[in-house]
Amino acid sequence: MDKLSTFRDASIGLPALQELATHDQWVMWRYKRIEVPGKPVHLTKIPVNANNGANAMTNEARTWASFKKCYDGAVKRGLAGVGYVLNETDGFSGLDLDKCISDDGVIEDWAAEIVALGETYCEISPSKKGLRFFIRGKVEHATKCDPARVELYGNKRFLTVTGYHVEGAPEEINPAPRTIQAVLARVEQFRGEAEKVVGEAREARKLEQEDEPPYIVFTRRQRMEDEAKRRRGEYVGWLKNAPKPAAVAGGNYFRNVNDKACAELGRWVQALFPQAKRSGTGWRVSSKSLGRSLEEDISITAEGIVDFGVADMGDANQGKRTPINLAMEWGGHPDPTSAARWLCEQLSVTPESLGWEDKSGRPEPRRVHQAEDGTWIDTETGEVLSEKTGANGADGDSTMPEHLARVPGVLNDLVEWVMAGAQHPSRVGGLMSALATVATFSGRVWAGPTRAALHLYTAGIGPSGCGKDRVLSSTLKLMIAFDMGQFVFDEPMSQTALMNSISETPLCLSQIDEIGMFFGRILNKRASSFEKGVEASMTKAWSKSFEPLITPRYASRPSVTVFNPAFNCMGVSTPDKFWGALGTDAITSGFLNRWIMFELPVVKRRTPTLTEDEINCAPDHVMMWLAKIYGGGRSRMNGWDANVRDPGFNDPPLVVPWDSRETEKLWDDYAATIQSRFAGSEFEALSPLLARAAENALRVATIYALAENIDAPRVTYEAVQWATGLLSWCADRTASQAVRFMAENENQENANRIKRAMSGFPDMIATRSQLLSKLNNIMRKNDFDNLITMMIDAGQVEELSDEKKKSMSSLKKTRGPKPAIYRLVPEKLNFQAA
């Protein structure tokens, strides 16, 4: 996907959109299905923060961004579109005329008359059923009248922007006094009908309440579910005029407090909101009394609580609240436990009577202190919680084992050359670059014992400071040194571009600087057919081992048969961008498992030890070795380039044999067991990543063999041992990264963020304030507290109690109660031996 279906790209030149684009008040937006029993399913639009992918807020400027960032982010994430947020100072208002365009595109007369006034910019809404106007100047009050099908806003409202300009309307944003006057006149015309609709709704609600079962719940859907439970004899809600159940499950404590509070509003509402006023059977809290400049109030009734002031402004719960929510939000209570206890006091009941258990099934925080060397020690047992390890992560050491990092002879010399020219010299990055280089040079010539080609797809995933630039540039410099620069190209933007490159240069290398975004583009469910075709063609090209590849036939280009294609691909990315661009369905796509993922560690910066000429060209003996690989065991011959370029080049490959049956059996055993490596572990769902591990291991083992003896290469036992160990290590690191970054829902995503933040602290121990600072306020404090509690219950995080408050420098000036301290429980990689 390279554009938005709800936005007309050509419209960006319109004066109205150019002016809006000068304000960094943009958000992305997505559709959300709203399903209410008995009512038609409808879609609502949720604003999304382009800075972090969380929900945006129309009253929080930090959740807005520039037009370009929002547009690019919406394309990358496959969201519906972009929108503009009105604020107090931008000088604009927004007007909507809803459901005024027929299916065949005809504007209804009443709306056409308003458009015909021709005062200001007007465009068609994303649904193609409504119209939107941008008006210069601020309206005094927001106006919304459903019977009249009009909405008029001036502040704290996000408006979708499509660029589908209505023909005949001005292209600029202008004052529109006659347009506003016409809209308000229409509202006045429908005022009686609007009041009638509201009255009928209230009467219907009263009748509905008379037929309800005698207990309090929040929504109609909950009432239906709870009715079924009640018939089964299960306890639900808080029964009206009924005795309290003899035993209440501790796990329902917070629900029980909310139910009891909703049944007895008079006991606590005015204690929390002294200016609350009676409204029917419930209470109303005006925004003015709360000191906020919002149009709508908070409604508190036995049937439910809704903050209408934020309900349609991007609030994650669409304004829905519970009594505990209100006590935390407006009563200053820091967590649900404190808020629930306050409500119990107002209700004159004990927490235990509603199911509270003092420990909630969780042990008391472990008492710890910090020694002089920085390690954390259990005060009672003397156990050292973990050695001071820096920031290696929560799931074990990310350093590649020495026996895998060191490779034979000239291949190791190539790795050393890559590292010597790097500002951040990483051996893992050097090994990835060396393998990609040799795989490219051996294309269309060398094959492994099973006649498998040696081309590779490699990806280096690491944070800033891990030497990603040198990983790519060193391979490119060697290709240029051999006059093979024309064989290297950037990411394929479409299936057509990829097939053209392979047919023109069957031996080629694609280098992708941000491979996470590339994956997100071609694996996106909303990707175009040409983008999806990139994935299909790359999957097919990887599998072609000295077999013909037939390119697709296009209207302007005939199909071409390419013999022995050798398409290689290498790319780099940061973990956030890489895993953030992928959905969990990408694991099973059959594309990702063809890649070898290298986790690149952070390396201290240093000055390269090579001269400029040495950085551009490897040592002579390495260059000679590469020339022999490229030349099929001999130094490159005149005319060889032509053979490499010729799609019809179909010479038989030079097969590197096994050195013994024992070696072959070692590889056979690995191929038979590798897919069960994650069996029984928390990473079992990632097993599809291992589907091609054995094939990749054999390609890498053959490259190892070429390094051992280019004149008479054999795939040795040591080569297979090393290659299978390397592929297993890469798979383990990939799995651990995947579970830290990939998530199926927002809670998982935030839990992973907390884990990653904690893994960056010594011994993976941090205070609440340190974590909130590290997370840069991407989640609310209440949400953080709820989530950390869940993680403690799940055994992922351990709560600690610091016995020496002054032992930690950041706590020295702290007054009052000691802050919460948490330790991330290390995740053990319990994989099956391969």
N, C-alpha and C positions, 0 to 999 in steps of 0.2 A: 504494500500500500504506500503510495507516494503522494497522496492528496486526500482531502476530506470530501466525503460525498455530500455533506451539508453545506459546503462552502464553495462559492464560485471564485476560483483563483484569479480570473481575469478582472474581477471587481476591485482588487486591491489598489488599482489606480484611481478609483473614484475618490473625489475630494473628501466625502464624508468618512470613508474608512481610513484614508490617510490621516485625517485629523484624530480619529479615535485611536489609531495606532501610535500616536505620539504620547499617549498616556499608558503607563504600566499598570493598568487596571484590568487585565485580561485573565480569564480562567479557561480551562478546558471543561468539557462536560460530557456526561454519559447518561444513557437511559437506564431507568430502574423500573421493573415491573411492580405494580401495586395490585395485589390480589386481596379482595375483601369478599367473603362469602355473601352470595346474594346480589353482588354488583358486578358489572362488566370489568374485566381486567383493563387497566389503563397504564400508560407510561408517564413517568415524571422525569424531569431533567435534574441531575445532581451535578453541581459544580465541582471541579477537580483541580487541585493545586498542582501546577506544572513544576514546582520546585521539588516535590517529593512524592507525588502520586496520591496523597491523602485527599480527603474532602476539603474543598475550599470554603471559606466563610465570607459572606458579603460585608461583614463588619470587622474583618481582620485583614488589613492591607498586606501583611506579611504572607498571606496565602495567594496573592495575586502576582502576576508577572507580565512581561512584555508580550506583544502580539506574536512576534516571531517564536519566542520560547514556547508559548502555548500552542501555536500552530504545529511546530515541529514535534512537540511532545504528544499532541493528540494523534498525529500521524504515526509516530513510533509506537504508541500504546494501543492504537486501534480504537480510539474513542470516537464519539459521535461528532464532536465539533468544538468550536470555541465560542466564548461569550465575553461581554463587557460588563463590568461592575460599576454601577452608578454610585458616586459618593457626594459628599456635601459641597465639594469645591470644584468639581469638573465643569460645572455650568451646563449640564445636559439633563434632559428628562426623557423618559421612554413611554411610548404609547403602544398598546396591543389592541388589535381588532381581531377577535377570535372567531374561528369557524365561519369565515365569511367568503371562502372560495370553494366553488363546487368541484366535483371530481374532474370535470372537463376544463378546469382552470378559469372559470368565469367568476368575477368578483360581484357579490351581491350589490344591489342598487344603493343601499344605505352606506355601505363601505366605499363604493365607487364615488359617491358624492363627496365623502371626506377626502379621498385621494385627489379628486378633481380640484380641490381648493388650491393644490399645488404650492404649498408653503414650505415644505421641508422634505428631507430624504425619507424614502419609504422602501421597504424590501419585503420579500415573501419569507414566511417563517419556515423552520425545518420540516414541519409536517405538510407543507404546501397547502395548508388550509386557512392560514391566517396572515395578517399583515403586521409589520412593526414599523413605527416611526421613531426617529431620533430627533429631538426638539432642542433648540438652543434656549437656555433659561431653565429655572427650577420651578416646578409646580409647588404650591404651598402645602397641599395634602395629597396623599396617595388616594386613588379612587379605584374601586373594584366592584363591578356590578355584573354578575353572571348572566342574568336575564338579558341585559343589554349587550353582553359579549364584549365588554371593553375593560381595559386595565390601564391605569395611568400612574407612573411612579417617578419620583425624583431622587431617591436616595436609598442606599443599602438594598439594592436589587440587582441581580445579574440578568442580563438580556442576551439571548443567543444572537449571534451575528452570522448571516449566510452570504451576504453580498449579492443576492438575487434581486437586483434593483427593479422596482416596478416602473415600466416604461411610462414616460410622461411626467413622473415625479422629479423634483429637483435632485441633483446629485450631491448637493451640499446640505449641511445641517444648519437650519435657519430658525429664527423665532417663528412660532405658529399659533398666534392668538386665536385666529378663526377656527383652526383645527381643534384646539382645546375647548373653545366655546361650543362647537358642534357636538363634541363628545359629551360634555357635561349636560347639554340639552337632552341628549339621548338617554343619559343616566336618569335624569329627572322624569323623562317620559316613562321609563320602566320602573320607577321607584315603587309604585303601588304593587306591581307584580312581584318585585323583589321581596317586599315585606310580606306578601301573601305566601311566597315560597318558604320563607323563614318560619312563619307561623305554622304552616302545615307540617314542616319538619319537626317543630317542637311538639305539636299534638301527636304526631306519629310516635315520637320518642316516649311520650307519656303513656300511650297505649301499650307500647312495647314493654315498658317497665312493669306494667300491671301483670303482664303474662310471664315475666321472668321468674326463674326459680329463686327461692329466698336466700341468696347469698350474693356477695359483692365480688365482681371481677372487673377487668379493665376494658376489654374489647368484646365485640360480638363473637369474634372467632374463638376467644378464650372461653366465652360462655358456652359455646357449642362443645368445645373439647371437655370443659369441666363438667358439663351435664352428663356426658358419657362416663366420666370417671365416677361421678356421684352414683350413677345407676349400678356401677360395679362395686359400690361400697367403699370407694376410696375417699379420703378427706380432701376437700378442695376449698380454697377461699376462706372467708370468715363468715360463718352463718349468722344471719339476722335472727335475733331473739332465740338463739339456740345456745346450749351449754358448750363451753370450750372442750375440745376433744381431750381425753385423758392423757394421751401421749402424742406429742408432735415431733416429727422427725427433725433432727438437728439440721439436716441439709436444706430444710425449707424455712429456716429462721428468717432470712431477709424477706422472703415472699410473705411469710406470716405477718411480719411487722407492717409491710406495705398494705396487706389486706385489712388488718386491724385499723391502721391509720385512715384508710379510705372509708371505712365504716363509721368512723367517729371523727369527722373533719373538725367539728367545733372545739375539740380538745387541743388542737395544735396549730391550726392555720393562722389564727390571729397572733399566736405567740411567735410565729416565724415572720408573718407579714402583718404588723399592727394596723396598716391602712387598708387591709383587705375588706371588701364589701360583699354583702350577701347578694347572690344572683340565683334566683329560683331555689333549688335545693342545694346549691353549691356556693362557691365563693369566686370572686373576681378580683385580680390584683392588677391594677393599671400599670402600664409602662412608666407613666409619669411619676407614680409613687415610688418606683424602683430606681428613678434617676437615670433612665435610659431614653434615648430619642428614637424609639420604635413606635410603629403605628398601633400594633395589637397588644392585647393583655394576656395574662396567664389565667386559664380557666381551671378551677379545681372542683371536681364533682366526684361523687361516689363511683361513677362509671369510668372515670379516668381523668388524667391531668394532661393538659396541652398548653405549651407556651406558644401561642399564636404569633408572638413577636418574631420568633426565629423559625417557625414551622416550614416556611417556604423560602428560606434564605440559606439553604445548604446545610442545615443542622443534620448531624448524622442520624438522629432518631426522629427527624421531621417534627420536632417540637414536643414529642411525647416524653413525659416524665413520670417518676414515681415519687411518693413522699420522701423516700431516702435520697433520691436525686435532688429534690428541692432543698432538703436540709443541708446537703453538701454544697450546693451551688449558691444558696442565699443565706445559709446559717453559719458558714465558716467552718463546718466540720471537715476534717482532712481526709476521712475515709468512711466507707460504708458502715463499719463497726461503730464508730463514734456517732454517726448520724442515726443509726438504728437505736442505740442506747438513749439518745436524746428523745426520740419519738416514744420509746417505752416509758420514760419519765413523764412525758406529757399525757400519755394514755393511762398512767397509774397502774402499770403492769410490770412484772419483772421480766427481763430478757429470757430467763430460764423457762418461764411459762409459755413462751413462744418458740422454744426449741433451741435456745442458745446453749452451747457447751463451751466452757471456759477455754479449752485448748483447741476446739474445733478439730479434734483428731490429729493435731499437729504437735510435735514435741516443742518444748521451750527452746528459744534460740540458744545455740551453743555459746558458752562463754569463752572468749578468746582474748589474746593480747598479742601485740606486735613486738618481736625481739629487736635488738639493736641492729641486726643485719637485715632487717626488713621482712623476715619470714613471720607468718602468722601461726600461733601455737595455741592449742586447746589448753585452757588454764587448768582444767581438772585432770586430764589424762597426760598432758605433755606432748600430745601428737602434733607433729609438724604438718599443717594442712597441705602445704605444697611448697616446694623449693621456689626461690625467687627466679622465675623463668622469663620475665619480660613479657612479650606479647606474641608468643608462638601460637596461641589460640586455645580454644577449649577442648579440642578433640585430638590432642597429641601433637608431637613435634612435626612441623611442616618441612623440616630439612631433609633433603634426599639422602638416603643412606650412602655411605662412602663407597660400598661395593657396586652401587648403581651409578654413582656420579663419575667414577673413574672408568674410562673406556680404553681399549688397546691402541697403542702406537699412534699412527698418523691421525686417526679420528680424534683422539685426545688432544693432539697438537692443534687440530682445527678448533676444538672447544677452547683451548687456552688462548688462541689468537682472537677469538670473538671476545673473550673476557678482557684481554689486555687492551682492547680498543674501546672499552665501555667505561662510562662515568660511574655506573652502578654495576660492577662485574658480578654477574650471577652465573654459577655453574649450571644451574638448571636451564636458564635461558640460553647459555652457550651450547648446551647439549641439544636443545630443541632446534636452534638455528643450524647446527652442524647436520643433524638428521634431515632437516628439510632441504638443505643444500645438496647432500649426497643423493637423496631421493630424486631430486630434479635432474642432477647430472647423469644419473643412471637410467633415466627414462628412455623407453623404446629399445633398450639394449639388454639390460640385465634382468634376470628372473630368479626367484627362489626355487627351492627343491620341488615345490608343487606347481611350478611354472607360473607362480603369482608375480605380478609386476610389483615394483617397489615404490610407486608414487604414494605420497602420504598427505593426510589432512591433519595439521597440527595447530593447536591454539594455546597461547600462553596467557594465563589468567592471574593477574596480580595487581596490587595497589600501586600508587605512585611511588617511585623510588626503587623499582625492581629491574630497571634496565630494559624496558620493552623496546625502546627505540633501536638499540644496538641489535636486538634479536632480529629485527626485520632488515635493518640497513646492511648488516654484514653479509647476508645472503645475496642481497641486491648488488653489493660491490663486487662479489665474486662472479656473479653472472655477467656484469659489465666487463670485468677483466677478461672474460672469455668471449667477448663480443656477443653475448647472449642477452643483453639488456632488452632486446625487442621481444623476448619470450616472457617478460614479466609485465603484469598489468594489475590494475587496482581491482576492487570488488566488482563482480559482474552485476550490472544493474537490471538485467533482464535475461530471460532464457535465450533470446535472439543474440544478445551481446556475447553470452557465454559460448554458444555454439559457433558463432563466427570466429571467436578467438581460438577455439580448439581446432576448427577446420583450417584456419590459416597457419597456426603453429601448434601441431599436435603435441609437442613437448612444450609445456608452459607452466608458469607459476603465478598464482593470484596472491597478492599480499594485501591484507585488509587491516588497516590501522585500528579500527574500532569494530571488532567482529561481533560484539554483543548487539550493536544496532543492526548489523547485517543479518544476524540470525532473527532478530525481532521483526525485521522487514519481510523476510521470505517465509517465516514460519507463522506469521500472523494469520488468524482465521479470515481476516478481511483483505488479505493480500490479493493483488490482481492475478489473473491467470499467468501473465508473463513472470511475475515475481515467484509464484508457486512453482512455475516451470524451472526456475533456477535450482530449487531444492531437488526436484525430480531428476534434472539433468546431471547435477553434481553426484547424486546417489548412484546413477547409472555409470557415470564416468569413473568413479572410484572402483566399481566392481569389474571394469573391463581390464582383463589381463591378457594382452596380446590377442585381442579379439576385435573385430570391426565394430565401430560405433556409427550408427546411421543418424545424422542430424535431422531435425524436423524440416518439413517442407513449408516454406512461406510463400506468400503471393509474389514477392519480388525476388525470391532466392530459392533455387532448387535444392533438393536434399543432397547431401554429400556423405559418402562413406569414408570414414577415417579409420585406417588400420592402425592398431597398436597405439591408441591415444595414451598420453601420460600427463594427465592434468593434476598438478599439485596445488595445494592451498595452505597458507599459513596466516595466522592473524593473532592479534593481541587485544586485551580488554581488561578493564577493572572488574572485580567480582560483582559490584553493584550493578554496573551496566550490563554485564554479560547475563547473569542469572535474572536480573530484573526484566530483561527483554524476553525471557522464555517463560512459557506456561508449563505446568506439570505434564501436559499432553505432549510436549516436545520430547520428553524422555522416551516415549514409545513410538516416536515418528519413524524410526529406522534410519534417520539421517545423522543424529547426534552420535550414534555408536560407531560411526566410521572415523570419528575424530579421536586423536590422542591429546588429552588435556594435560598441560603442564602447569602446576601451581608455582608461580614465580614468587620467591620470598623477597622481602625488602632488604636491600644491601646498602651499606654506607657509601656515600659519594666519595670518589677519589679521582685524581687526574689520570687519564689514560697513559699507559707506559709506552705507547707506540708513537712513532713519528707520523705525519700526515700521509706519507707514501705507504708506510707499513699498515696503517689503518685501512687503506684501500685495497691492499693486496696481501694475501696470506704468505707465509714463508715458502721458499722455492720448492722444498720437498712436498709440501702440501699441495701446491699448485700442480706439480708433476703428477701426484697421485690422482687429483681430480681430472687431469687431462687424460689419464689412463682409463678412469671410470667412464668418462664421456666418450672416449675412443674405443671402448670395448676391449680393454686390456692393453691397448697400445696408445701412444700419444696421439692426440687428435690429428686426423688426416685431412688433406685438402678435399673439399667436396662433402665432408661429413655434414656440414650445416644444411646443405641441400637435402640430404637424406632425412635429417631430422624434421625439416620443414614440409616434406612431401607427404600429404595424407595417404598416398598409396604405398609408402615405404612399409614393406611387409616381410623383412628378413626375419628368420627364426631367432629367438632370444638366446643369449648366453646364460644357460641355466647353472646356478651354483648348487651343487649336490649336497646331500647329507654326508657327513664324514663317517657315520656308522648307523646301524640299525638302532642302537641304544639312544642316539640323539633323536632320531625320528620318533621313537616311542615316547621320549620325554615331551616332545611337542604334542603328540597325539593325546597324552594324558592331560596336558594343560588344556587342550581344546575341549576335552570331554568334561572337565571339572570347573572351568573358569566361570560359567554362568551360574553355578551354585555358590559362588564366593560370598554373596550377600545373604544367602539363605539363613533364616533364623535371626537375622539382625534387624535393627530398625531401618536399615537401608534396603530391605528386600524389594521394595517397590522400584528401586533403581536398577534392578537386574537387567532390564533391556539395554542399559549402557554397555554391557559386557558382551553383547552378541557378536561383535567383530573383533574382540580383543585378541583372540588367537591368530586371526589373519594379520592383524597389525603387528603382533609379536613376531611373526615369521618374516615380515618385510623388514622389520628393524634388525632381526637376527642376521638376515642376509647382508644388510649394510655393515654390521659388525664383522661379518666374514670378509667383506671386501677390504676392511681396514686391517684385518689380520694378515692377509696375503693376497694382494691384487693380482699376482701372476698365476696363482693356482688356488683360488678361493674355495673353501669348504665350510658349510654350516656346522660348527662344532658344538659339542655338549655345552661348553662354556658360553658360547654365543646364545644358545637357546635359554640357558639358565639366566643370563643377564637380561635378555629381551623380555622373557616372561615376568621376571621380577620387576622390570621397569614398567611394563604395562599394568601389572597388579598395583604397584605403588601409585601410578597415575590414576587408576580407577578408584582406589581408596581415597585419594585426595579430592578427586572430583565429586565423589559421593558425599564426603564431609562438607565440601563447599555447597553442594546442592541443597542439603538439608538446612544449612545455615542461611541460605539466601532465598530459596524457593518456598512459596507458601500458597495454600489453596484459599485462604481467607485473610481478612485484615488482622485478626487476632494472631494467627500464625506469623504473619509478616512482622508484626510489632514484637512478638516474642523473640523472633530471630534477631531483630534489631537490638534488643536488650542483651541477648547472648553475645552478639558481636561486640557490643560496647563493653561488656564485662570482660571479654577475653583480651581487651587491650590494656587492662590494669594488671600490675604485678600481682601474682598469685590469684588472679581473677577475682579479687575482692575489692568492693567499692561501696561507698555510701550512696544513699538515695540521691542526695544533691549532686554528687559527682556524675551519677548515671544520667540524671535529667539534663545536666549541662552537656554531657557527651552526646546525648541524643538531640541536642540543639532544639529542644521544645517541639519536636515533631509529634509528640502525643501529649494529651492533657495529663496533669498530675494525677487526677482521679483515675483516669484510664490506666496510667502506669501502675498505680497502687493496686488496682483490681487485678491487673495482669500478673504482677510480680507475686501476688498472693496465690494465683492459680499455678504459677510455675513452682512455687514452694510446695504446694500440695502435690504437684506431679513429680517432685523429686529432682527437678531441673536446677533449682536454686536453693541454697541453704541460708537461713537467716542467722546472723551472728550478733553477739552482744559484746561490745568492746569493754574489757575490764580496765583498760588503762586509757582513759579518754585522751590524755595528753600525748600518747605515744604516736599519734598520727598527726602530722603537721597541719593538715587541713581542718583538724578538730580543735586546735588549741584555743581559738577564740570563740568557740561555740558555747552559748549559754543555754540554760534550761535543760530539758530532757535530751539524752543522747540520741543522735540520729540513727536511723536504721542502717545496718551494714549487711551486705549480701555477698555471698560467694557462689560463683557459678560451679556447679558440680560437673567435673570433666566427663565428657561422653566417651565411652570406650568403643573403639572400633573392633567389634567382635566378629571379624569376618572368618568364613571357612577357609582353610588352607587350599590353595589352588594347585 
